Amino acid sequence: MSAGWLGAIALVCVSCLAGLGAGGAAGAEGDTSLSATAPEAFRVFEGHGGPVTALAVSPDGRWLATGSFDTSVGLWPLDAAAPPRWIEGHAAAVNAVAFCGPGLVASAGDDAEIRVNAVPDGGLRAVLRGHVGKIVDLAAAPDGRHLASAGWDGTARLWDIGTGREILGIEAHPTGVNAVAFGPDGRTLLTAGKDGILAEWRLRDGARLRTLAREGFGINRLLVFGSPPLLAYGTVDGATRVLSLSDGALRADLSLDRRPILALAADRGASHLAVGDGEGFVMIVRTSDWRIRHDFHAAKRGPVWALAFTPSGGGIIAGGMSHRAYLWPLGAPDRLRQAEGEADEAEPADNGERLFLRKCSICHTLGTEWRRRAGPPLGGLFGRRAGTAPGYGYSDALRRSDLVWTDETVDALFREGPDVVTPGSKMPIQRITSARDRADLIRFLRQATATREAERKGE
């Protein structure tokens, strides 16, 4: 934050607000209502096979789109407890979803593709290609005909949804673009990057109009909302700030001692702003006075990756490390605290199983048949040659490998890392430094995968 801003505006310091607590409110005494709408029922959206990394609610309020690390997109009816329509086609994790145009939903991810599908049948309408690095954010223009994308190739791109044509490419942030948002009139584009810069661009010719912020750490999320328009952004080091889009003046500093900020959402009336962070908390702030109304732990095992208000504003949907997304009821603190207990996913006492849940379950199941996961099933793992489990699309590197999974090779995988043991594979780089932890994980995997294999054979 620049020194000039501090002398020009009144800073709202969230740490000075009294009465804050998990699930509590900081409004007037006895005032527990969030909106005129009654809180919605707690709901679980279950079916993904990995972390829920993206959320969007359709303009007509009928559909929820979810994107996941499992490479799929789910289309869920919000007015009924019905199963989703699954949309497949991405070759890697889905990082962003956005409703665009009449009856369309766009998704993008680590495969550097944007896929546009029909709602609700899921039929493929277009594949937009141009980025050469992972795509981490999408934004639909107010006219419904254009889409903007943010990529770690350093560019923000503008697309014509109807033709699938790239209209404009902006070399916005050399180290990577993390977020994009259209200006209220659709004539400008806001971009935020790993470089900590927040900039506005004219879409007619790609000219840079102004720099709205220079942070010391990367900016992860952007949100344009309200009238007159406001711009909220969240950073890697935990800053959450709200600017007036007309003059760039700071309207509120909502930073708490949590980091990073990974999700932002506003309700349809722009009366409340939601902030999700890397420690699993969701904070709901009233925009009329920037006071916290709710602050609760929505993800006990990791970050909150995505947020979306329900159409009524009586609930907030959150996605994170769990393969489930949750609709949290707002406006009734007792019901919210009860929902926290219902959503709590207790960790097992066994260290090996606990390590599996933390290190492996995001991508793998213990069974023998592939289910919606980013990685192959592990049933019958020990004694199997790498790259041979049926039904999974392995990388060429693993298909050509002579590696056989044994206690020794699994130990090496987590001791040295997949970049050393299985170079060229899809497995993300992770290591377990403790020899005891590796032994506990191998013991659990050997027992659990053998049990699933025996069940498959009917033994």
C-alpha positions as CSV (number, residue, x, y, z in Angstrom):
1,M,0.0,0.0,0.0
2,S,1.5,3.4,-1.0
3,A,2.0,6.1,1.6
4,G,-0.2,8.5,-0.3
5,W,-3.2,6.4,0.2
6,L,-2.8,6.5,4.0
7,G,-3.2,10.3,4.1
8,A,-6.1,10.4,1.7
9,I,-8.6,8.0,3.2
10,A,-9.8,6.6,6.5
11,L,-8.4,3.1,7.1
12,V,-10.8,0.5,8.4
13,C,-8.7,-1.7,10.7
14,V,-10.4,-5.0,11.2
15,S,-8.2,-5.9,14.1
16,C,-9.9,-3.1,16.1
17,L,-13.3,-4.6,15.7
18,A,-14.6,-6.1,18.9
19,G,-16.4,-9.3,19.6
20,L,-14.8,-11.5,16.8
21,G,-14.8,-15.3,17.0
22,A,-15.2,-18.4,14.9
23,G,-18.9,-18.4,13.8
24,G,-19.5,-15.1,15.7
25,A,-20.6,-11.7,14.5
26,A,-19.3,-8.2,15.1
27,G,-22.4,-6.2,14.4
28,A,-24.7,-4.4,16.8
29,E,-25.6,-6.2,19.9
30,G,-28.3,-8.8,19.3
31,D,-28.2,-8.2,15.5
32,T,-27.5,-11.6,14.0
33,S,-29.2,-11.2,10.6
34,L,-27.1,-11.2,7.5
35,S,-29.9,-10.3,5.1
36,A,-33.6,-10.2,4.9
37,T,-33.5,-13.7,3.5
38,A,-33.7,-16.7,5.9
39,P,-30.5,-18.8,6.1
40,E,-30.5,-21.7,3.6
41,A,-30.1,-25.3,4.6
42,F,-26.7,-26.8,5.1
43,R,-25.8,-28.8,2.0
44,V,-23.0,-31.0,0.8
45,F,-22.0,-31.2,-2.9
46,E,-20.2,-34.6,-3.0
47,G,-18.9,-36.5,-6.0
48,H,-15.6,-34.9,-7.0
49,G,-12.5,-37.0,-6.6
50,G,-10.1,-34.2,-5.5
51,P,-10.0,-30.7,-4.1
52,V,-12.8,-28.4,-5.3
53,T,-10.8,-25.5,-6.7
54,A,-13.4,-23.4,-8.5
55,L,-17.1,-22.4,-8.0
56,A,-19.6,-20.2,-10.0
57,V,-23.3,-19.7,-9.7
58,S,-25.2,-19.1,-13.0
59,P,-26.8,-15.7,-13.6
60,D,-30.3,-17.2,-13.4
61,G,-29.4,-18.8,-10.0
62,R,-30.3,-22.3,-11.1
63,W,-26.9,-23.9,-11.4
64,L,-23.7,-24.3,-9.5
65,A,-20.5,-25.1,-11.4
66,T,-17.7,-26.7,-9.6
67,G,-14.2,-27.4,-10.9
68,S,-11.7,-29.8,-9.3
69,F,-8.2,-31.1,-9.2
70,D,-9.8,-34.3,-10.5
71,T,-9.9,-32.6,-14.0
72,S,-13.8,-32.6,-14.1
73,V,-16.5,-30.0,-13.9
74,G,-19.8,-30.6,-12.1
75,L,-23.1,-28.9,-12.9
76,W,-25.4,-29.0,-9.8
77,P,-29.0,-27.9,-9.7
78,L,-29.4,-25.5,-6.8
79,D,-33.1,-25.8,-6.5
80,A,-33.1,-29.6,-6.0
81,A,-30.9,-32.2,-4.2
82,A,-30.1,-34.0,-7.4
83,P,-26.9,-35.5,-8.7
84,P,-24.7,-33.3,-11.0
85,R,-24.1,-33.4,-14.7
86,W,-20.4,-34.3,-15.0
87,I,-18.4,-32.6,-17.8
88,E,-15.1,-34.2,-18.7
89,G,-12.4,-33.4,-21.2
90,H,-9.7,-31.5,-19.4
91,A,-6.4,-33.3,-19.3
92,A,-5.3,-31.7,-15.9
93,A,-6.7,-29.9,-12.9
94,V,-9.5,-27.4,-13.4
95,N,-8.6,-24.1,-11.8
96,A,-11.5,-21.8,-12.9
97,V,-15.1,-21.9,-14.0
98,A,-17.4,-19.1,-15.3
99,F,-20.9,-18.9,-16.7
100,C,-20.8,-17.0,-20.0
101,G,-23.2,-16.2,-22.7
102,P,-26.7,-17.7,-22.9
103,G,-26.6,-21.2,-21.4
104,L,-22.8,-21.7,-21.4
105,V,-20.2,-22.5,-18.8
106,A,-16.4,-22.1,-19.4
107,S,-13.7,-24.0,-17.5
108,A,-9.9,-23.7,-17.6
109,G,-6.9,-25.3,-15.9
110,D,-3.4,-26.7,-15.9
111,D,-3.8,-28.1,-19.5
112,A,-3.8,-24.5,-20.8
113,E,-7.2,-25.0,-22.5
114,I,-10.5,-23.2,-22.0
115,R,-13.5,-25.5,-22.7
116,V,-16.9,-24.0,-23.3
117,N,-19.9,-26.4,-22.6
118,A,-23.6,-26.1,-22.8
119,V,-25.8,-25.9,-19.7
120,P,-27.3,-28.2,-18.6
121,D,-26.5,-31.0,-21.1
122,G,-22.8,-30.4,-20.9
123,G,-22.3,-30.6,-24.7
124,L,-18.9,-29.2,-25.9
125,R,-19.3,-25.9,-27.8
126,A,-15.7,-24.7,-28.2
127,V,-12.1,-25.2,-27.1
128,L,-10.1,-22.0,-26.8
129,R,-6.3,-22.4,-27.2
130,G,-3.6,-19.8,-27.0
131,H,-2.1,-19.9,-23.6
132,V,1.2,-21.8,-23.2
133,G,1.0,-22.1,-19.4
134,K,-1.6,-23.1,-16.9
135,I,-4.8,-20.9,-16.8
136,V,-5.7,-19.9,-13.3
137,D,-8.7,-17.5,-13.7
138,L,-11.6,-16.7,-16.0
139,A,-14.0,-13.8,-16.1
140,A,-17.1,-13.3,-18.2
141,A,-17.8,-9.9,-19.7
142,P,-21.0,-7.9,-18.8
143,D,-22.1,-8.3,-22.5
144,G,-22.1,-12.1,-22.1
145,R,-20.2,-12.4,-25.4
146,H,-16.6,-12.2,-24.3
147,L,-14.4,-14.1,-21.8
148,A,-11.1,-13.1,-20.2
149,S,-8.4,-15.5,-19.0
150,A,-5.4,-15.3,-16.8
151,G,-2.3,-17.5,-17.4
152,W,1.0,-18.3,-15.8
153,D,2.5,-17.7,-19.2
154,G,2.4,-14.0,-18.2
155,T,-0.6,-13.1,-20.4
156,A,-4.2,-12.1,-20.1
157,R,-6.3,-12.9,-23.1
158,L,-9.7,-11.8,-24.4
159,W,-11.9,-14.2,-26.3
160,D,-15.0,-14.1,-28.5
161,I,-17.2,-16.9,-27.1
162,G,-19.3,-17.2,-30.2
163,T,-16.5,-17.7,-32.6
164,G,-13.8,-19.1,-30.3
165,R,-11.4,-16.5,-31.6
166,E,-8.8,-14.8,-29.5
167,I,-9.3,-11.0,-29.8
168,L,-6.5,-9.6,-27.7
169,G,-3.5,-10.8,-25.8
170,I,-1.9,-8.6,-23.1
171,E,1.6,-9.2,-21.8
172,A,0.4,-8.2,-18.4
173,H,2.7,-9.6,-15.7
174,P,5.9,-11.4,-16.8
175,T,6.0,-13.7,-13.8
176,G,2.4,-14.9,-14.2
177,V,-1.1,-13.5,-14.2
178,N,-3.2,-14.7,-11.2
179,A,-6.5,-13.0,-11.7
180,V,-8.7,-11.0,-14.2
181,A,-11.9,-9.0,-13.9
182,F,-13.8,-6.8,-16.3
183,G,-14.5,-3.2,-15.5
184,P,-18.2,-2.4,-15.0
185,D,-18.7,-1.2,-18.6
186,G,-16.8,-4.1,-20.1
187,R,-14.4,-1.8,-21.8
188,T,-11.4,-2.3,-19.5
189,L,-9.8,-5.3,-17.9
190,L,-8.2,-5.5,-14.5
191,T,-5.3,-7.9,-14.0
192,A,-3.3,-9.0,-11.0
193,G,0.0,-10.9,-11.0
194,K,2.7,-12.7,-9.1
195,D,4.6,-9.5,-9.2
196,G,2.2,-7.8,-6.8
197,I,0.9,-5.4,-9.5
198,L,-2.8,-4.5,-10.0
199,A,-3.3,-2.9,-13.4
200,E,-6.1,-1.7,-15.6
201,W,-6.1,-2.1,-19.4
202,R,-8.1,-0.6,-22.2
203,L,-9.6,-3.5,-24.3
204,R,-9.9,-1.5,-27.5
205,D,-6.2,-1.5,-28.0
206,G,-4.6,-3.2,-25.0
207,A,-3.1,0.0,-23.7
208,R,-2.3,0.1,-20.0
209,L,-4.4,2.8,-18.3
210,R,-3.2,2.8,-14.7
211,T,-1.6,0.9,-11.9
212,L,-4.0,0.6,-9.0
213,A,-1.7,-1.2,-6.5
214,R,1.9,-2.3,-6.0
215,E,2.1,-5.0,-3.3
216,G,5.2,-6.6,-1.9
217,F,3.8,-10.0,-2.5
218,G,1.7,-11.5,-5.3
219,I,-2.0,-10.7,-5.7
220,N,-4.1,-13.9,-6.0
221,R,-7.7,-12.7,-6.4
222,L,-9.7,-9.8,-7.8
223,L,-13.4,-8.9,-7.6
224,V,-15.3,-6.0,-9.1
225,F,-18.7,-5.5,-7.4
226,G,-21.2,-2.9,-6.3
227,S,-22.4,0.5,-7.5
228,P,-20.5,2.7,-7.5
229,P,-18.0,0.0,-8.4
230,L,-15.5,-1.3,-5.9
231,L,-12.5,-3.5,-6.5
232,A,-11.4,-6.0,-3.8
233,Y,-8.2,-7.9,-4.0
234,G,-6.3,-10.5,-1.9
235,T,-2.6,-11.2,-1.6
236,V,-0.2,-14.0,-0.9
237,D,0.8,-12.4,2.4
238,G,-2.8,-12.1,3.7
239,A,-3.8,-8.6,2.7
240,T,-7.4,-8.0,1.7
241,R,-8.1,-4.5,0.5
242,V,-11.1,-2.7,-1.2
243,L,-10.6,0.2,-3.5
244,S,-12.9,2.7,-5.2
245,L,-12.6,1.8,-8.9
246,S,-13.3,5.4,-9.9
247,D,-10.3,7.0,-8.2
248,G,-8.3,4.1,-6.7
249,A,-8.8,5.3,-3.2
250,L,-8.7,2.7,-0.4
251,R,-12.1,2.1,1.1
252,A,-11.3,-0.7,3.5
253,D,-8.4,-2.8,4.7
254,L,-9.8,-6.2,5.8
255,S,-6.5,-7.9,6.5
256,L,-6.2,-10.4,9.3
257,D,-3.3,-12.5,10.4
258,R,-4.1,-15.2,7.9
259,R,-2.4,-16.0,4.6
260,P,-2.7,-16.4,1.7
261,I,-6.0,-15.0,0.5
262,L,-7.3,-17.5,-2.1
263,A,-11.0,-16.6,-2.7
264,L,-13.3,-13.6,-2.9
265,A,-17.1,-13.4,-3.5
266,A,-19.8,-10.8,-3.2
267,D,-23.6,-11.4,-2.9
268,R,-25.9,-10.1,-5.6
269,G,-26.8,-7.0,-3.8
270,A,-23.1,-6.3,-3.0
271,S,-24.1,-5.9,0.6
272,H,-21.6,-8.5,1.8
273,L,-18.1,-9.6,0.8
274,A,-16.7,-13.0,1.5
275,V,-13.0,-13.8,1.9
276,G,-11.4,-17.2,2.0
277,D,-7.8,-17.9,3.0
278,G,-5.1,-20.5,3.2
279,E,-5.9,-21.4,6.8
280,G,-9.4,-22.6,5.9
281,F,-11.4,-19.6,7.3
282,V,-14.3,-17.7,5.6
283,M,-14.9,-14.2,6.7
284,I,-18.2,-12.4,5.8
285,V,-18.0,-8.6,5.9
286,R,-20.9,-6.2,5.6
287,T,-20.0,-3.6,3.0
288,S,-22.1,-0.7,4.4
289,D,-19.7,-0.3,7.4
290,W,-17.0,-3.0,6.7
291,R,-17.8,-4.9,9.9
292,I,-17.4,-8.6,10.1
293,R,-20.6,-10.5,10.4
294,H,-19.3,-14.1,10.4
295,D,-15.9,-15.6,10.7
296,F,-15.8,-19.4,10.7
297,H,-13.6,-22.4,9.9
298,A,-14.9,-23.8,6.7
299,A,-12.0,-26.1,5.8
300,K,-10.3,-27.9,8.7
301,R,-7.7,-29.7,6.6
302,G,-6.5,-26.9,4.4
303,P,-7.2,-23.8,2.4
304,V,-10.5,-22.4,1.0
305,W,-9.9,-22.3,-2.7
306,A,-13.2,-20.9,-4.0
307,L,-16.4,-19.1,-2.8
308,A,-19.8,-18.3,-4.2
309,F,-22.9,-16.8,-2.6
310,T,-26.2,-18.5,-3.2
311,P,-28.7,-16.4,-5.2
312,S,-30.6,-15.3,-2.1
313,G,-27.5,-14.4,-0.2
314,G,-28.6,-16.6,2.6
315,G,-25.7,-19.0,2.2
316,I,-22.1,-19.2,1.0
317,I,-20.7,-22.2,-0.9
318,A,-17.0,-23.0,-0.2
319,G,-14.6,-25.4,-1.9
320,G,-11.2,-26.5,-0.6
321,M,-8.9,-29.5,-0.1
322,S,-11.9,-31.7,0.5
323,H,-13.5,-33.5,-2.4
324,R,-16.8,-32.0,-1.2
325,A,-18.1,-28.4,-1.5
326,Y,-20.3,-27.1,1.4
327,L,-23.2,-24.7,1.4
328,W,-22.9,-22.8,4.7
329,P,-26.1,-21.2,6.2
330,L,-25.7,-17.6,7.0
331,G,-27.7,-15.3,9.3
332,A,-28.1,-17.9,12.1
333,P,-24.9,-18.3,14.2
334,D,-26.2,-21.4,16.0
335,R,-27.0,-23.1,12.7
336,L,-23.6,-22.2,11.3
337,R,-21.8,-23.6,14.3
338,Q,-23.8,-26.8,14.0
339,A,-22.9,-27.0,10.3
340,E,-19.2,-26.7,11.2
341,G,-19.6,-29.9,13.3
342,E,-21.4,-31.7,10.5
343,A,-18.7,-30.8,8.0
344,D,-15.8,-31.8,10.3
345,E,-13.8,-34.6,8.7
346,A,-11.9,-36.2,11.6
347,E,-8.5,-37.5,10.9
348,P,-7.7,-41.2,11.6
349,A,-5.5,-42.2,14.5
350,D,-3.3,-44.4,12.3
351,N,-0.3,-42.4,11.1
352,G,0.0,-44.3,7.8
353,E,-3.7,-43.7,7.0
354,R,-3.3,-40.1,8.0
355,L,-0.4,-39.7,5.6
356,F,-2.3,-41.3,2.8
357,L,-5.2,-38.9,3.3
358,R,-2.8,-35.9,3.3
359,K,-0.4,-37.0,0.6
360,C,-2.2,-39.5,-1.7
361,S,-6.0,-39.4,-1.5
362,I,-6.3,-36.2,-3.5
363,C,-5.1,-38.1,-6.6
364,H,-5.6,-41.8,-5.8
365,T,-8.1,-44.3,-4.5
366,L,-7.2,-47.6,-2.8
367,G,-9.4,-49.7,-5.1
368,T,-8.7,-51.3,-8.4
369,E,-11.1,-49.4,-10.7
370,W,-10.4,-45.9,-11.8
371,R,-12.8,-43.3,-10.4
372,R,-12.9,-39.5,-10.7
373,R,-9.3,-38.8,-9.6
374,A,-6.2,-37.1,-11.1
375,G,-4.1,-40.3,-10.6
376,P,-4.5,-44.1,-11.1
377,P,-6.1,-46.5,-8.6
378,L,-3.7,-48.1,-6.1
379,G,-5.3,-51.5,-5.6
380,G,-2.7,-54.2,-6.3
381,L,0.1,-51.7,-6.3
382,F,2.9,-53.7,-4.9
383,G,4.5,-56.0,-7.5
384,R,2.9,-54.1,-10.3
385,R,4.9,-52.4,-13.0
386,A,4.5,-48.6,-13.1
387,G,2.1,-47.2,-15.7
388,T,0.0,-50.4,-16.1
389,A,-3.2,-50.0,-14.0
390,P,-6.1,-50.4,-16.4
391,G,-8.4,-47.4,-17.3
392,Y,-6.0,-44.6,-16.6
393,G,-4.2,-42.3,-19.1
394,Y,-0.6,-42.5,-18.1
395,S,2.2,-40.2,-19.3
396,D,4.5,-41.6,-21.9
397,A,7.3,-41.6,-19.3
398,L,5.5,-44.0,-17.0
399,R,4.2,-46.2,-19.8
400,R,7.8,-46.8,-21.0
401,S,9.1,-47.3,-17.5
402,D,10.5,-50.6,-16.2
403,L,9.9,-49.5,-12.6
404,V,8.1,-52.0,-10.4
405,W,6.4,-50.8,-7.2
406,T,7.9,-52.4,-4.1
407,D,8.6,-51.2,-0.6
408,E,12.0,-49.9,-1.8
409,T,10.7,-48.0,-4.8
410,V,7.7,-46.4,-3.0
411,D,10.2,-45.4,-0.2
412,A,12.5,-43.8,-2.9
413,L,9.5,-42.0,-4.5
414,F,8.8,-40.1,-1.3
415,R,12.4,-39.8,-0.2
416,E,13.8,-38.5,-3.4
417,G,10.7,-37.2,-5.1
418,P,8.8,-38.1,-8.3
419,D,11.0,-35.7,-10.3
420,V,13.9,-38.1,-9.6
421,V,12.2,-41.5,-9.4
422,T,9.5,-41.1,-12.2
423,P,10.8,-38.1,-14.2
424,G,8.3,-36.9,-16.8
425,S,5.3,-38.3,-15.0
426,K,2.2,-36.3,-13.9
427,M,2.8,-36.8,-10.2
428,P,3.3,-33.5,-8.4
429,I,6.6,-33.0,-6.6
430,Q,6.3,-34.0,-2.9
431,R,8.6,-35.6,-0.4
432,I,8.3,-37.2,3.1
433,T,11.5,-36.5,5.0
434,S,10.9,-38.8,7.9
435,A,11.9,-42.4,7.4
436,R,9.4,-43.5,10.1
437,D,6.6,-41.6,8.3
438,R,7.5,-43.3,5.0
439,A,7.5,-46.7,6.7
440,D,4.1,-46.0,8.2
441,L,2.7,-45.0,4.8
442,I,4.1,-48.1,3.1
443,R,2.7,-50.3,5.7
444,F,-0.7,-48.8,5.3
445,L,-0.6,-48.9,1.5
446,R,0.6,-52.5,1.4
447,Q,-2.3,-53.6,3.7
448,A,-5.0,-51.4,2.2
449,T,-4.2,-52.0,-1.5
450,A,-3.8,-55.8,-1.0
451,T,-7.2,-55.9,0.7
452,R,-8.9,-54.1,-2.2
453,E,-7.2,-56.4,-4.7
454,A,-8.4,-59.5,-2.7
455,E,-11.9,-58.1,-2.7
456,R,-11.8,-57.6,-6.4
457,K,-10.8,-61.3,-6.9
458,G,-13.4,-62.5,-4.4
459,E,-10.8,-64.0,-2.1
